[in-house]
Amino acid sequence: MKYYELDKEEQELLDAIEASDFKPVPNVKQEIARYVSYARADSKRTKNINIRLSERTLHKLKVKAAEKGLPYQTLVASLLHQYTNK
């Protein structure tokens, strides 16, 4: 018995799990390290900033973030973090 409704993405994931339709991720260690760095960057104490961007730039950021499955603020923070730690 199901107690909740799945959205389209959740249903696709459930179908893939049930069909054992997963494929290995190339460079899995690098991918894990990348997401660990995202988690570390997100979990640290944060400070709010204001920044002026053109609507076009903001729209592009939101599209890129959606492609990666991240909130756009998290993507911006991650990009800034990567840039400052080079």
PDB file of N, CA, C and O in Angstrom:
ATOM      1  N   MET A   1       0.842  -1.181   0.000  1.00  0.00           N
ATOM      2  CA  MET A   1       0.000   0.000   0.000  1.00  0.00           C
ATOM      3  C   MET A   1       0.886   1.244   0.000  1.00  0.00           C
ATOM      4  O   MET A   1       1.831   1.332   0.784  1.00  0.00           O
ATOM      5  N   LYS A   2       0.590   2.194  -0.866  1.00  0.00           N
ATOM      6  CA  LYS A   2       1.377   3.405  -1.021  1.00  0.00           C
ATOM      7  C   LYS A   2       0.727   4.535  -0.231  1.00  0.00           C
ATOM      8  O   LYS A   2      -0.472   4.781  -0.357  1.00  0.00           O
ATOM      9  N   TYR A   3       1.530   5.225   0.588  1.00  0.00           N
ATOM     10  CA  TYR A   3       1.022   6.308   1.437  1.00  0.00           C
ATOM     11  C   TYR A   3       1.378   7.688   0.892  1.00  0.00           C
ATOM     12  O   TYR A   3       1.077   8.695   1.533  1.00  0.00           O
ATOM     13  N   TYR A   4       2.008   7.755  -0.271  1.00  0.00           N
ATOM     14  CA  TYR A   4       2.461   9.035  -0.789  1.00  0.00           C
ATOM     15  C   TYR A   4       2.438   8.998  -2.307  1.00  0.00           C
ATOM     16  O   TYR A   4       2.416   7.928  -2.917  1.00  0.00           O
ATOM     17  N   GLU A   5       2.444  10.174  -2.904  1.00  0.00           N
ATOM     18  CA  GLU A   5       2.480  10.287  -4.359  1.00  0.00           C
ATOM     19  C   GLU A   5       3.911  10.606  -4.786  1.00  0.00           C
ATOM     20  O   GLU A   5       4.569  11.452  -4.180  1.00  0.00           O
ATOM     21  N   LEU A   6       4.383   9.939  -5.810  1.00  0.00           N
ATOM     22  CA  LEU A   6       5.712  10.210  -6.342  1.00  0.00           C
ATOM     23  C   LEU A   6       5.611  11.201  -7.492  1.00  0.00           C
ATOM     24  O   LEU A   6       4.690  11.143  -8.307  1.00  0.00           O
ATOM     25  N   ASP A   7       6.592  12.125  -7.542  1.00  0.00           N
ATOM     26  CA  ASP A   7       6.625  12.996  -8.716  1.00  0.00           C
ATOM     27  C   ASP A   7       7.288  12.230  -9.859  1.00  0.00           C
ATOM     28  O   ASP A   7       7.707  11.087  -9.675  1.00  0.00           O
ATOM     29  N   LYS A   8       7.386  12.836 -11.012  1.00  0.00           N
ATOM     30  CA  LYS A   8       7.889  12.151 -12.210  1.00  0.00           C
ATOM     31  C   LYS A   8       9.318  11.637 -11.997  1.00  0.00           C
ATOM     32  O   LYS A   8       9.617  10.489 -12.326  1.00  0.00           O
ATOM     33  N   GLU A   9      10.192  12.471 -11.453  1.00  0.00           N
ATOM     34  CA  GLU A   9      11.583  12.074 -11.239  1.00  0.00           C
ATOM     35  C   GLU A   9      11.682  10.926 -10.237  1.00  0.00           C
ATOM     36  O   GLU A   9      12.439   9.978 -10.447  1.00  0.00           O
ATOM     37  N   GLU A  10      10.923  11.010  -9.153  1.00  0.00           N
ATOM     38  CA  GLU A  10      10.932   9.936  -8.159  1.00  0.00           C
ATOM     39  C   GLU A  10      10.437   8.621  -8.756  1.00  0.00           C
ATOM     40  O   GLU A  10      10.984   7.556  -8.471  1.00  0.00           O
ATOM     41  N   GLN A  11       9.399   8.705  -9.584  1.00  0.00           N
ATOM     42  CA  GLN A  11       8.867   7.499 -10.211  1.00  0.00           C
ATOM     43  C   GLN A  11       9.886   6.890 -11.164  1.00  0.00           C
ATOM     44  O   GLN A  11      10.024   5.668 -11.220  1.00  0.00           O
ATOM     45  N   GLU A  12      10.607   7.730 -11.919  1.00  0.00           N
ATOM     46  CA  GLU A  12      11.643   7.236 -12.817  1.00  0.00           C
ATOM     47  C   GLU A  12      12.752   6.533 -12.044  1.00  0.00           C
ATOM     48  O   GLU A  12      13.247   5.490 -12.470  1.00  0.00           O
ATOM     49  N   LEU A  13      13.143   7.107 -10.906  1.00  0.00           N
ATOM     50  CA  LEU A  13      14.159   6.469 -10.071  1.00  0.00           C
ATOM     51  C   LEU A  13      13.674   5.122  -9.538  1.00  0.00           C
ATOM     52  O   LEU A  13      14.413   4.138  -9.563  1.00  0.00           O
ATOM     53  N   LEU A  14      12.454   5.083  -9.065  1.00  0.00           N
ATOM     54  CA  LEU A  14      11.893   3.832  -8.548  1.00  0.00           C
ATOM     55  C   LEU A  14      11.827   2.779  -9.649  1.00  0.00           C
ATOM     56  O   LEU A  14      12.168   1.619  -9.423  1.00  0.00           O
ATOM     57  N   ASP A  15      11.393   3.178 -10.831  1.00  0.00           N
ATOM     58  CA  ASP A  15      11.327   2.231 -11.955  1.00  0.00           C
ATOM     59  C   ASP A  15      12.716   1.710 -12.303  1.00  0.00           C
ATOM     60  O   ASP A  15      12.882   0.522 -12.578  1.00  0.00           O
ATOM     61  N   ALA A  16      13.717   2.592 -12.292  1.00  0.00           N
ATOM     62  CA  ALA A  16      15.086   2.181 -12.604  1.00  0.00           C
ATOM     63  C   ALA A  16      15.621   1.214 -11.556  1.00  0.00           C
ATOM     64  O   ALA A  16      16.302   0.245 -11.888  1.00  0.00           O
ATOM     65  N   ILE A  17      15.311   1.480 -10.291  1.00  0.00           N
ATOM     66  CA  ILE A  17      15.746   0.582  -9.213  1.00  0.00           C
ATOM     67  C   ILE A  17      15.101  -0.785  -9.383  1.00  0.00           C
ATOM     68  O   ILE A  17      15.771  -1.813  -9.293  1.00  0.00           O
ATOM     69  N   GLU A  18      13.816  -0.787  -9.626  1.00  0.00           N
ATOM     70  CA  GLU A  18      13.101  -2.056  -9.762  1.00  0.00           C
ATOM     71  C   GLU A  18      13.553  -2.834 -10.989  1.00  0.00           C
ATOM     72  O   GLU A  18      13.503  -4.064 -10.988  1.00  0.00           O
ATOM     73  N   ALA A  19      13.995  -2.141 -12.039  1.00  0.00           N
ATOM     74  CA  ALA A  19      14.448  -2.811 -13.262  1.00  0.00           C
ATOM     75  C   ALA A  19      15.954  -3.090 -13.227  1.00  0.00           C
ATOM     76  O   ALA A  19      16.503  -3.642 -14.181  1.00  0.00           O
ATOM     77  N   SER A  20      16.630  -2.708 -12.122  1.00  0.00           N
ATOM     78  CA  SER A  20      18.095  -2.831 -12.020  1.00  0.00           C
ATOM     79  C   SER A  20      18.759  -2.214 -13.245  1.00  0.00           C
ATOM     80  O   SER A  20      19.636  -2.823 -13.858  1.00  0.00           O
ATOM     81  N   ASP A  21      18.341  -1.019 -13.592  1.00  0.00           N
ATOM     82  CA  ASP A  21      18.743  -0.363 -14.825  1.00  0.00           C
ATOM     83  C   ASP A  21      19.802   0.717 -14.604  1.00  0.00           C
ATOM     84  O   ASP A  21      19.904   1.657 -15.392  1.00  0.00           O
ATOM     85  N   PHE A  22      20.593   0.584 -13.527  1.00  0.00           N
ATOM     86  CA  PHE A  22      21.607   1.584 -13.250  1.00  0.00           C
ATOM     87  C   PHE A  22      22.882   1.276 -14.010  1.00  0.00           C
ATOM     88  O   PHE A  22      23.207   0.114 -14.254  1.00  0.00           O
ATOM     89  N   LYS A  23      23.599   2.320 -14.381  1.00  0.00           N
ATOM     90  CA  LYS A  23      24.868   2.187 -15.081  1.00  0.00           C
ATOM     91  C   LYS A  23      25.950   2.802 -14.204  1.00  0.00           C
ATOM     92  O   LYS A  23      25.691   3.773 -13.493  1.00  0.00           O
ATOM     93  N   PRO A  24      27.164   2.246 -14.244  1.00  0.00           N
ATOM     94  CA  PRO A  24      28.239   2.818 -13.422  1.00  0.00           C
ATOM     95  C   PRO A  24      28.610   4.221 -13.885  1.00  0.00           C
ATOM     96  O   PRO A  24      28.515   4.559 -15.064  1.00  0.00           O
ATOM     97  N   VAL A  25      29.029   5.010 -12.932  1.00  0.00           N
ATOM     98  CA  VAL A  25      29.446   6.383 -13.211  1.00  0.00           C
ATOM     99  C   VAL A  25      30.938   6.368 -13.543  1.00  0.00           C
ATOM    100  O   VAL A  25      31.736   5.841 -12.768  1.00  0.00           O
ATOM    101  N   PRO A  26      31.321   6.938 -14.681  1.00  0.00           N
ATOM    102  CA  PRO A  26      32.758   7.010 -14.964  1.00  0.00           C
ATOM    103  C   PRO A  26      33.446   7.916 -13.942  1.00  0.00           C
ATOM    104  O   PRO A  26      32.869   8.912 -13.505  1.00  0.00           O
ATOM    105  N   ASN A  27      34.652   7.580 -13.569  1.00  0.00           N
ATOM    106  CA  ASN A  27      35.428   8.369 -12.595  1.00  0.00           C
ATOM    107  C   ASN A  27      34.662   8.542 -11.287  1.00  0.00           C
ATOM    108  O   ASN A  27      34.527   9.654 -10.777  1.00  0.00           O
ATOM    109  N   VAL A  28      34.167   7.441 -10.758  1.00  0.00           N
ATOM    110  CA  VAL A  28      33.307   7.504  -9.566  1.00  0.00           C
ATOM    111  C   VAL A  28      34.008   8.165  -8.378  1.00  0.00           C
ATOM    112  O   VAL A  28      33.372   8.893  -7.616  1.00  0.00           O
ATOM    113  N   LYS A  29      35.309   7.920  -8.214  1.00  0.00           N
ATOM    114  CA  LYS A  29      36.021   8.530  -7.083  1.00  0.00           C
ATOM    115  C   LYS A  29      36.041  10.052  -7.202  1.00  0.00           C
ATOM    116  O   LYS A  29      35.881  10.760  -6.208  1.00  0.00           O
ATOM    117  N   GLN A  30      36.240  10.553  -8.429  1.00  0.00           N
ATOM    118  CA  GLN A  30      36.232  12.004  -8.631  1.00  0.00           C
ATOM    119  C   GLN A  30      34.840  12.578  -8.381  1.00  0.00           C
ATOM    120  O   GLN A  30      34.703  13.653  -7.797  1.00  0.00           O
ATOM    121  N   GLU A  31      33.819  11.867  -8.820  1.00  0.00           N
ATOM    122  CA  GLU A  31      32.445  12.335  -8.612  1.00  0.00           C
ATOM    123  C   GLU A  31      32.116  12.379  -7.121  1.00  0.00           C
ATOM    124  O   GLU A  31      31.501  13.335  -6.646  1.00  0.00           O
ATOM    125  N   ILE A  32      32.518  11.359  -6.395  1.00  0.00           N
ATOM    126  CA  ILE A  32      32.271  11.342  -4.946  1.00  0.00           C
ATOM    127  C   ILE A  32      32.995  12.500  -4.286  1.00  0.00           C
ATOM    128  O   ILE A  32      32.419  13.198  -3.451  1.00  0.00           O
ATOM    129  N   ALA A  33      34.252  12.712  -4.652  1.00  0.00           N
ATOM    130  CA  ALA A  33      35.023  13.820  -4.075  1.00  0.00           C
ATOM    131  C   ALA A  33      34.375  15.158  -4.382  1.00  0.00           C
ATOM    132  O   ALA A  33      34.352  16.055  -3.539  1.00  0.00           O
ATOM    133  N   ARG A  34      33.842  15.290  -5.607  1.00  0.00           N
ATOM    134  CA  ARG A  34      33.186  16.546  -5.985  1.00  0.00           C
ATOM    135  C   ARG A  34      31.965  16.808  -5.105  1.00  0.00           C
ATOM    136  O   ARG A  34      31.778  17.920  -4.611  1.00  0.00           O
ATOM    137  N   TYR A  35      31.142  15.786  -4.913  1.00  0.00           N
ATOM    138  CA  TYR A  35      29.942  15.982  -4.111  1.00  0.00           C
ATOM    139  C   TYR A  35      30.254  16.128  -2.628  1.00  0.00           C
ATOM    140  O   TYR A  35      29.522  16.803  -1.904  1.00  0.00           O
ATOM    141  N   VAL A  36      31.329  15.505  -2.171  1.00  0.00           N
ATOM    142  CA  VAL A  36      31.768  15.720  -0.791  1.00  0.00           C
ATOM    143  C   VAL A  36      32.172  17.179  -0.612  1.00  0.00           C
ATOM    144  O   VAL A  36      31.860  17.793   0.408  1.00  0.00           O
ATOM    145  N   SER A  37      32.871  17.736  -1.611  1.00  0.00           N
ATOM    146  CA  SER A  37      33.264  19.148  -1.511  1.00  0.00           C
ATOM    147  C   SER A  37      32.037  20.059  -1.511  1.00  0.00           C
ATOM    148  O   SER A  37      32.020  21.074  -0.815  1.00  0.00           O
ATOM    149  N   TYR A  38      31.002  19.700  -2.294  1.00  0.00           N
ATOM    150  CA  TYR A  38      29.761  20.472  -2.263  1.00  0.00           C
ATOM    151  C   TYR A  38      29.146  20.436  -0.865  1.00  0.00           C
ATOM    152  O   TYR A  38      28.715  21.461  -0.338  1.00  0.00           O
ATOM    153  N   ALA A  39      29.110  19.255  -0.281  1.00  0.00           N
ATOM    154  CA  ALA A  39      28.509  19.106   1.047  1.00  0.00           C
ATOM    155  C   ALA A  39      29.299  19.889   2.092  1.00  0.00           C
ATOM    156  O   ALA A  39      28.717  20.549   2.953  1.00  0.00           O
ATOM    157  N   ARG A  40      30.623  19.812   2.011  1.00  0.00           N
ATOM    158  CA  ARG A  40      31.449  20.555   2.968  1.00  0.00           C
ATOM    159  C   ARG A  40      31.248  22.059   2.812  1.00  0.00           C
ATOM    160  O   ARG A  40      31.125  22.783   3.800  1.00  0.00           O
ATOM    161  N   ALA A  41      31.214  22.518   1.577  1.00  0.00           N
ATOM    162  CA  ALA A  41      31.033  23.950   1.330  1.00  0.00           C
ATOM    163  C   ALA A  41      29.678  24.407   1.842  1.00  0.00           C
ATOM    164  O   ALA A  41      29.550  25.514   2.366  1.00  0.00           O
ATOM    165  N   ASP A  42      28.670  23.565   1.692  1.00  0.00           N
ATOM    166  CA  ASP A  42      27.319  23.926   2.100  1.00  0.00           C
ATOM    167  C   ASP A  42      27.131  23.855   3.605  1.00  0.00           C
ATOM    168  O   ASP A  42      26.318  24.588   4.166  1.00  0.00           O
ATOM    169  N   SER A  43      27.879  22.977   4.262  1.00  0.00           N
ATOM    170  CA  SER A  43      27.649  22.761   5.690  1.00  0.00           C
ATOM    171  C   SER A  43      28.392  23.749   6.585  1.00  0.00           C
ATOM    172  O   SER A  43      28.115  23.831   7.781  1.00  0.00           O
ATOM    173  N   LYS A  44      29.336  24.501   6.010  1.00  0.00           N
ATOM    174  CA  LYS A  44      30.079  25.470   6.808  1.00  0.00           C
ATOM    175  C   LYS A  44      29.214  26.684   7.107  1.00  0.00           C
ATOM    176  O   LYS A  44      28.238  26.966   6.412  1.00  0.00           O
ATOM    177  N   ARG A  45      29.590  27.376   8.137  1.00  0.00           N
ATOM    178  CA  ARG A  45      28.875  28.600   8.498  1.00  0.00           C
ATOM    179  C   ARG A  45      28.885  29.566   7.323  1.00  0.00           C
ATOM    180  O   ARG A  45      29.919  29.771   6.688  1.00  0.00           O
ATOM    181  N   THR A  46      27.769  30.140   7.045  1.00  0.00           N
ATOM    182  CA  THR A  46      27.654  30.979   5.857  1.00  0.00           C
ATOM    183  C   THR A  46      27.365  32.429   6.229  1.00  0.00           C
ATOM    184  O   THR A  46      26.925  32.734   7.337  1.00  0.00           O
ATOM    185  N   LYS A  47      27.619  33.290   5.292  1.00  0.00           N
ATOM    186  CA  LYS A  47      27.347  34.718   5.420  1.00  0.00           C
ATOM    187  C   LYS A  47      26.612  35.133   4.155  1.00  0.00           C
ATOM    188  O   LYS A  47      27.024  34.763   3.056  1.00  0.00           O
ATOM    189  N   ASN A  48      25.553  35.881   4.289  1.00  0.00           N
ATOM    190  CA  ASN A  48      24.806  36.350   3.125  1.00  0.00           C
ATOM    191  C   ASN A  48      25.538  37.496   2.448  1.00  0.00           C
ATOM    192  O   ASN A  48      26.160  38.333   3.104  1.00  0.00           O
ATOM    193  N   ILE A  49      25.451  37.518   1.110  1.00  0.00           N
ATOM    194  CA  ILE A  49      25.985  38.636   0.336  1.00  0.00           C
ATOM    195  C   ILE A  49      24.924  39.061  -0.672  1.00  0.00           C
ATOM    196  O   ILE A  49      24.022  38.294  -1.007  1.00  0.00           O
ATOM    197  N   ASN A  50      25.045  40.273  -1.140  1.00  0.00           N
ATOM    198  CA  ASN A  50      24.194  40.764  -2.224  1.00  0.00           C
ATOM    199  C   ASN A  50      25.065  40.938  -3.449  1.00  0.00           C
ATOM    200  O   ASN A  50      26.195  41.414  -3.353  1.00  0.00           O
ATOM    201  N   ILE A  51      24.546  40.556  -4.592  1.00  0.00           N
ATOM    202  CA  ILE A  51      25.291  40.682  -5.832  1.00  0.00           C
ATOM    203  C   ILE A  51      24.316  41.051  -6.943  1.00  0.00           C
ATOM    204  O   ILE A  51      23.211  40.514  -7.011  1.00  0.00           O
ATOM    205  N   ARG A  52      24.719  41.950  -7.793  1.00  0.00           N
ATOM    206  CA  ARG A  52      23.877  42.350  -8.914  1.00  0.00           C
ATOM    207  C   ARG A  52      24.324  41.591 -10.154  1.00  0.00           C
ATOM    208  O   ARG A  52      25.493  41.630 -10.537  1.00  0.00           O
ATOM    209  N   LEU A  53      23.378  40.902 -10.773  1.00  0.00           N
ATOM    210  CA  LEU A  53      23.617  40.153 -12.000  1.00  0.00           C
ATOM    211  C   LEU A  53      22.572  40.546 -13.023  1.00  0.00           C
ATOM    212  O   LEU A  53      21.461  40.943 -12.672  1.00  0.00           O
ATOM    213  N   SER A  54      22.934  40.434 -14.279  1.00  0.00           N
ATOM    214  CA  SER A  54      21.931  40.677 -15.302  1.00  0.00           C
ATOM    215  C   SER A  54      20.912  39.536 -15.252  1.00  0.00           C
ATOM    216  O   SER A  54      21.218  38.435 -14.796  1.00  0.00           O
ATOM    217  N   GLU A  55      19.715  39.816 -15.722  1.00  0.00           N
ATOM    218  CA  GLU A  55      18.680  38.774 -15.751  1.00  0.00           C
ATOM    219  C   GLU A  55      19.130  37.593 -16.597  1.00  0.00           C
ATOM    220  O   GLU A  55      18.844  36.441 -16.270  1.00  0.00           O
ATOM    221  N   ARG A  56      19.831  37.881 -17.677  1.00  0.00           N
ATOM    222  CA  ARG A  56      20.308  36.812 -18.554  1.00  0.00           C
ATOM    223  C   ARG A  56      21.292  35.897 -17.832  1.00  0.00           C
ATOM    224  O   ARG A  56      21.203  34.674 -17.941  1.00  0.00           O
ATOM    225  N   THR A  57      22.235  36.493 -17.090  1.00  0.00           N
ATOM    226  CA  THR A  57      23.215  35.704 -16.342  1.00  0.00           C
ATOM    227  C   THR A  57      22.526  34.863 -15.278  1.00  0.00           C
ATOM    228  O   THR A  57      22.834  33.682 -15.115  1.00  0.00           O
ATOM    229  N   LEU A  58      21.597  35.471 -14.557  1.00  0.00           N
ATOM    230  CA  LEU A  58      20.872  34.739 -13.530  1.00  0.00           C
ATOM    231  C   LEU A  58      20.082  33.586 -14.139  1.00  0.00           C
ATOM    232  O   LEU A  58      20.055  32.487 -13.585  1.00  0.00           O
ATOM    233  N   HIS A  59      19.447  33.831 -15.264  1.00  0.00           N
ATOM    234  CA  HIS A  59      18.690  32.774 -15.937  1.00  0.00           C
ATOM    235  C   HIS A  59      19.616  31.623 -16.337  1.00  0.00           C
ATOM    236  O   HIS A  59      19.280  30.456 -16.133  1.00  0.00           O
ATOM    237  N   LYS A  60      20.783  31.950 -16.907  1.00  0.00           N
ATOM    238  CA  LYS A  60      21.736  30.913 -17.299  1.00  0.00           C
ATOM    239  C   LYS A  60      22.221  30.111 -16.091  1.00  0.00           C
ATOM    240  O   LYS A  60      22.373  28.891 -16.165  1.00  0.00           O
ATOM    241  N   LEU A  61      22.461  30.806 -14.981  1.00  0.00           N
ATOM    242  CA  LEU A  61      22.861  30.101 -13.752  1.00  0.00           C
ATOM    243  C   LEU A  61      21.778  29.138 -13.298  1.00  0.00           C
ATOM    244  O   LEU A  61      22.069  28.006 -12.911  1.00  0.00           O
ATOM    245  N   LYS A  62      20.539  29.583 -13.344  1.00  0.00           N
ATOM    246  CA  LYS A  62      19.433  28.724 -12.923  1.00  0.00           C
ATOM    247  C   LYS A  62      19.294  27.508 -13.833  1.00  0.00           C
ATOM    248  O   LYS A  62      18.994  26.411 -13.362  1.00  0.00           O
ATOM    249  N   VAL A  63      19.510  27.696 -15.135  1.00  0.00           N
ATOM    250  CA  VAL A  63      19.435  26.570 -16.078  1.00  0.00           C
ATOM    251  C   VAL A  63      20.551  25.572 -15.791  1.00  0.00           C
ATOM    252  O   VAL A  63      20.304  24.368 -15.720  1.00  0.00           O
ATOM    253  N   LYS A  64      21.784  26.070 -15.625  1.00  0.00           N
ATOM    254  CA  LYS A  64      22.914  25.183 -15.320  1.00  0.00           C
ATOM    255  C   LYS A  64      22.678  24.435 -14.014  1.00  0.00           C
ATOM    256  O   LYS A  64      22.961  23.240 -13.923  1.00  0.00           O
ATOM    257  N   ALA A  65      22.166  25.125 -13.012  1.00  0.00           N
ATOM    258  CA  ALA A  65      21.901  24.494 -11.721  1.00  0.00           C
ATOM    259  C   ALA A  65      20.842  23.405 -11.872  1.00  0.00           C
ATOM    260  O   ALA A  65      20.974  22.327 -11.293  1.00  0.00           O
ATOM    261  N   ALA A  66      19.810  23.679 -12.634  1.00  0.00           N
ATOM    262  CA  ALA A  66      18.762  22.678 -12.850  1.00  0.00           C
ATOM    263  C   ALA A  66      19.320  21.446 -13.553  1.00  0.00           C
ATOM    264  O   ALA A  66      18.936  20.319 -13.237  1.00  0.00           O
ATOM    265  N   GLU A  67      20.228  21.660 -14.508  1.00  0.00           N
ATOM    266  CA  GLU A  67      20.856  20.534 -15.207  1.00  0.00           C
ATOM    267  C   GLU A  67      21.647  19.661 -14.250  1.00  0.00           C
ATOM    268  O   GLU A  67      21.725  18.445 -14.428  1.00  0.00           O
ATOM    269  N   LYS A  68      22.235  20.283 -13.232  1.00  0.00           N
ATOM    270  CA  LYS A  68      23.030  19.548 -12.250  1.00  0.00           C
ATOM    271  C   LYS A  68      22.200  19.076 -11.062  1.00  0.00           C
ATOM    272  O   LYS A  68      22.697  18.351 -10.201  1.00  0.00           O
ATOM    273  N   GLY A  69      20.943  19.487 -11.020  1.00  0.00           N
ATOM    274  CA  GLY A  69      20.082  19.076  -9.916  1.00  0.00           C
ATOM    275  C   GLY A  69      20.389  19.798  -8.618  1.00  0.00           C
ATOM    276  O   GLY A  69      20.220  19.238  -7.535  1.00  0.00           O
ATOM    277  N   LEU A  70      20.834  21.027  -8.724  1.00  0.00           N
ATOM    278  CA  LEU A  70      21.200  21.816  -7.544  1.00  0.00           C
ATOM    279  C   LEU A  70      20.393  23.105  -7.506  1.00  0.00           C
ATOM    280  O   LEU A  70      19.970  23.604  -8.548  1.00  0.00           O
ATOM    281  N   PRO A  71      20.176  23.647  -6.312  1.00  0.00           N
ATOM    282  CA  PRO A  71      19.638  25.009  -6.250  1.00  0.00           C
ATOM    283  C   PRO A  71      20.687  25.970  -6.831  1.00  0.00           C
ATOM    284  O   PRO A  71      21.887  25.739  -6.684  1.00  0.00           O
ATOM    285  N   TYR A  72      20.239  27.039  -7.484  1.00  0.00           N
ATOM    286  CA  TYR A  72      21.205  27.914  -8.142  1.00  0.00           C
ATOM    287  C   TYR A  72      22.134  28.599  -7.146  1.00  0.00           C
ATOM    288  O   TYR A  72      23.291  28.864  -7.469  1.00  0.00           O
ATOM    289  N   GLN A  73      21.645  28.890  -5.933  1.00  0.00           N
ATOM    290  CA  GLN A  73      22.507  29.516  -4.934  1.00  0.00           C
ATOM    291  C   GLN A  73      23.651  28.576  -4.553  1.00  0.00           C
ATOM    292  O   GLN A  73      24.779  29.018  -4.335  1.00  0.00           O
ATOM    293  N   THR A  74      23.350  27.277  -4.473  1.00  0.00           N
ATOM    294  CA  THR A  74      24.373  26.287  -4.139  1.00  0.00           C
ATOM    295  C   THR A  74      25.405  26.209  -5.251  1.00  0.00           C
ATOM    296  O   THR A  74      26.602  26.106  -4.980  1.00  0.00           O
ATOM    297  N   LEU A  75      24.953  26.256  -6.502  1.00  0.00           N
ATOM    298  CA  LEU A  75      25.882  26.245  -7.626  1.00  0.00           C
ATOM    299  C   LEU A  75      26.792  27.469  -7.586  1.00  0.00           C
ATOM    300  O   LEU A  75      28.003  27.340  -7.765  1.00  0.00           O
ATOM    301  N   VAL A  76      26.235  28.643  -7.356  1.00  0.00           N
ATOM    302  CA  VAL A  76      27.036  29.863  -7.291  1.00  0.00           C
ATOM    303  C   VAL A  76      28.055  29.765  -6.155  1.00  0.00           C
ATOM    304  O   VAL A  76      29.228  30.092  -6.337  1.00  0.00           O
ATOM    305  N   ALA A  77      27.605  29.317  -4.991  1.00  0.00           N
ATOM    306  CA  ALA A  77      28.517  29.169  -3.851  1.00  0.00           C
ATOM    307  C   ALA A  77      29.625  28.168  -4.166  1.00  0.00           C
ATOM    308  O   ALA A  77      30.783  28.387  -3.808  1.00  0.00           O
ATOM    309  N   SER A  78      29.273  27.076  -4.832  1.00  0.00           N
ATOM    310  CA  SER A  78      30.259  26.067  -5.190  1.00  0.00           C
ATOM    311  C   SER A  78      31.281  26.622  -6.185  1.00  0.00           C
ATOM    312  O   SER A  78      32.480  26.384  -6.045  1.00  0.00           O
ATOM    313  N   LEU A  79      30.808  27.354  -7.177  1.00  0.00           N
ATOM    314  CA  LEU A  79      31.723  27.951  -8.156  1.00  0.00           C
ATOM    315  C   LEU A  79      32.681  28.941  -7.486  1.00  0.00           C
ATOM    316  O   LEU A  79      33.877  28.948  -7.775  1.00  0.00           O
ATOM    317  N   LEU A  80      32.153  29.767  -6.600  1.00  0.00           N
ATOM    318  CA  LEU A  80      32.994  30.721  -5.886  1.00  0.00           C
ATOM    319  C   LEU A  80      34.003  29.992  -4.996  1.00  0.00           C
ATOM    320  O   LEU A  80      35.168  30.380  -4.909  1.00  0.00           O
ATOM    321  N   HIS A  81      33.539  28.944  -4.347  1.00  0.00           N
ATOM    322  CA  HIS A  81      34.423  28.144  -3.490  1.00  0.00           C
ATOM    323  C   HIS A  81      35.545  27.521  -4.322  1.00  0.00           C
ATOM    324  O   HIS A  81      36.710  27.572  -3.929  1.00  0.00           O
ATOM    325  N   GLN A  82      35.199  26.936  -5.465  1.00  0.00           N
ATOM    326  CA  GLN A  82      36.220  26.327  -6.335  1.00  0.00           C
ATOM    327  C   GLN A  82      37.203  27.373  -6.825  1.00  0.00           C
ATOM    328  O   GLN A  82      38.407  27.122  -6.863  1.00  0.00           O
ATOM    329  N   TYR A  83      36.710  28.535  -7.197  1.00  0.00           N
ATOM    330  CA  TYR A  83      37.584  29.596  -7.705  1.00  0.00           C
ATOM    331  C   TYR A  83      38.562  30.074  -6.642  1.00  0.00           C
ATOM    332  O   TYR A  83      39.736  30.297  -6.936  1.00  0.00           O
ATOM    333  N   THR A  84      38.090  30.231  -5.418  1.00  0.00           N
ATOM    334  CA  THR A  84      38.954  30.752  -4.353  1.00  0.00           C
ATOM    335  C   THR A  84      39.915  29.719  -3.798  1.00  0.00           C
ATOM    336  O   THR A  84      40.871  30.073  -3.107  1.00  0.00           O
ATOM    337  N   ASN A  85      39.681  28.457  -4.086  1.00  0.00           N
ATOM    338  CA  ASN A  85      40.561  27.400  -3.570  1.00  0.00           C
ATOM    339  C   ASN A  85      41.488  26.815  -4.631  1.00  0.00           C
ATOM    340  O   ASN A  85      42.008  25.713  -4.459  1.00  0.00           O
ATOM    341  N   LYS A  86      41.694  27.535  -5.712  1.00  0.00           N
ATOM    342  CA  LYS A  86      42.623  27.060  -6.758  1.00  0.00           C
ATOM    343  C   LYS A  86      44.029  27.437  -6.405  1.00  0.00           C
ATOM    344  O   LYS A  86      44.957  27.130  -7.153  1.00  0.00           O
TER     345      LYS A  86
END
